[in-house]
Amino acid sequence: MSRFNLTGKVALVAGASRGIGEAVAHGLAEHGATVICTSRKVADCAKVADAISAKGGQASAMTLHLGELADHDKVLAAIEKEHGRLDILINNGATNPYFGPAHETPEGAYDKTMDVNLKGPFYLTAKAMPMLMKDGGGSVVNVASIDGIQPGQMRVVYGMTKAALINMTKGFAKEYGNSGVRVNALLPGFTDTKLAAGLKEMPGMDKYMQQNLAISRMAQPEEMVGAVLYMVSDEASYFTGQGMVVDAGAII
């Protein structure tokens, strides 16, 4: 644990109520960080925070809808007041309300996907930057997807947002590296989350995994935690602007 010790660090995890966000929140707390678990459903986040606390970790829950900029201000102001610092930001919340042919994409689904997956992480990162630059700097991890570099079928808009998120990661890394803030992205492959439920249930998915994955199964959310721990720790002090692919070899 000493090489990845996060004791004294304060971490904000967006989209912490389930899936990868929940797993990452537990991982950060297990390595000493104080974790603020957020999502638009605070009751679900409270369960995650309670589970962390029951294991001896430090965690709390707050409401944060990534698409609502007023929520960003409230959460960051509360962290500033309560902790006086922010060291780690995990932009994990995402949505994909439409799964189908691109030419039939409803405008409302397009707007929602852009707001939550791209506008939200951009503004949360931008608004958090003054706190992240304090006390020697901090670390941001944007949870993107391999769809951002290899688009998937029936989810063009989702892939567009993830491609932009990867580029945003590089832009923030270049702009704030000399201010002590490192910005990286996690690019998960086929992971067993609610967001991937539609893919999981598609006919022939088992055959697809056998033919296209070097490790022929879905990932569990917990299998993303190690990559995030590395990226936010001092072990990654020279690592920024990168996208770490964790996909069982899907894009090779």
Steps between C-alpha positions, in 0.01 A plus 500: 500500500784742575584555132140600433429670832227764469478588868405865546367530145145613428331338200179591318347214303223590257269211417591307815164333562579181307729332251849632438440811712395297802799267464741793465353675805567188708852467358593859575368475855682171560824681417435782743311767306196683635239441231200714407261268315268683262229431245158638423351241740654588835324213682690248289826683567425503871490119492844496339636749753352299787661181369837675481460634852403155628836372376684775684531746212399864482218591263196722460228542237372801307265565208674577172331485162784545251269676256394762758775760545338640816564161664871535418521828690315366804715189531831679452403773747407234756833321451688828537314578821526152651847391391674809362653300218437268207774267379324249276210536256346197330263592216314172469132583446368425152181424314390342174123548474478389137626173354415463133565621144673838488251646251216446748670671798250724684624853560417473869718190536783672313485805728483293820797287396707808421403678822578213735795336323687808381369834622479370856857369527638810327340746738553290811870476417522870416320607815706262716833612357571781752471253788694231314789742445530572873725308740742377235251392237257216437381240254198459272385175342234517232322169444470480122463179296665309220201626299690829494769348280311216332131591454238240578181428308168649608666754731660761278423798724634321808826430316520862386483622859769256612731602213456862602561409865832342405599816313383712795724291724802586286406868488467538876820300554696731272355816650534415870801268523733777615241594764537158659183339365520176303204401281454153357223279366389145567373319189305195612394230264193279538422536872211351696313820593144625463613721211616192310186298569368547146823369349518210741156378394563519124478162322839354420689696764666187639627414151620859454705481818651168401607637163603855591632505856835356604336434839159372391270648762358827625701703750369557848501861623759411766746416221520870411607611847870417475545719193332792672705455818816518294393811312406698813799389709848648525623193311358671188675832563631510139184360342252749353290556190468126447216259440546169681317225314363213712308288250624138492666572168182604317664769289803298389 
